Structure formats: C-alpha cells, structure tokens
C-alpha cells in the first residue's frame, strides 16, 4: 500500500514539474516571437519612410 502511494505521489510531482516547465517555455517563446515581430516591424518602418 505504501509503495503504491509513493509511486502515485512521485508521478504527480513529476507531472506538475513538467507542466510548470512547459508553461515557462511557452511564455518565453511568446516573448521571443513578439520581440522578433517588433524588430521586423521597425525595419519595415525604416524602409517605408
């Protein structure tokens, strides 16, 4: 019984860690994409004026 509970808690902990890491990764990717878009927009503005 103790072993089953231990395995279940370990699985839940690893799942939570993976989920939180995924959230931070997606957040960082979104920020990188946004900065890239701003850089492209700025360059486009320079060449249209």
C-alpha positions in Angstrom: 0.0 0.0 0.0 2.8 2.4 0.9 4.6 1.7 -2.3 1.5 2.5 -4.4 1.0 5.8 -2.6 4.7 6.6 -3.0 4.6 5.9 -6.8 1.4 7.9 -7.2 2.9 10.9 -5.4 6.1 10.7 -7.4 4.1 10.6 -10.6 2.0 13.6 -9.6 5.2 15.6 -8.6 6.9 14.8 -11.9 3.7 15.7 -13.9 3.4 19.1 -12.0 7.1 19.9 -12.7 6.7 19.1 -16.4 3.5 21.2 -16.6 5.1 24.2 -14.9 8.3 23.9 -17.1 6.1 23.8 -20.2 4.3 27.0 -19.1 7.5 28.9 -18.7 8.8 27.6 -22.0 5.7 28.7 -23.9 5.8 32.1 -22.2 9.4 32.6 -23.2 8.7 31.5 -26.7 5.9 34.0 -26.9 8.1 36.8 -25.7 10.8 35.9 -28.3 8.3 35.8 -31.1 6.9 39.2 -30.0 10.4 40.8 -30.0 11.1 39.3 -33.4 7.9 40.8 -34.8 8.7 44.2 -33.3 12.2 44.1 -34.9 10.7 43.3 -38.3 8.1 46.0 -37.9 10.7 48.5 -37.0 12.9 47.6 -40.0 9.8 47.8 -42.3 9.1 51.3 -40.9 12.6 52.5 -41.6 12.4 51.4 -45.3 9.0 52.8 -46.0 9.7 56.4 -44.8 
